[in-house]
Every structure is written in structure tokens, then in C-alpha cells.
Amino acid sequence: WAVAATTVASWAGYGILYMRSQAAPTSGMQEPFSRSKLS
């Protein structure tokens, strides 16, 4: 159950990030997210 929950949560997170990137494909909004995730 725990593994399934984490998998669904990770998929949901990626989906939200994908939708956000598609909804607002602006460098100003994408750069902060990518930099914060890399660092």
C-alpha cells in the first residue's frame, strides 16, 4: 500500500508540473522551478 501511495503521489506531482509548464510556458516561471529542483 505504501509503495502504491507514493507511486500515485509521484505521478500526480509530475502531472501537475507538466500541466503547469504547458499552461504557462514562460521562462520566468520555469527557470525558478528547474533551478530549485536541481539544487
Long-range contacts (C-beta under 8 A, 24 or more apart in sequence): none
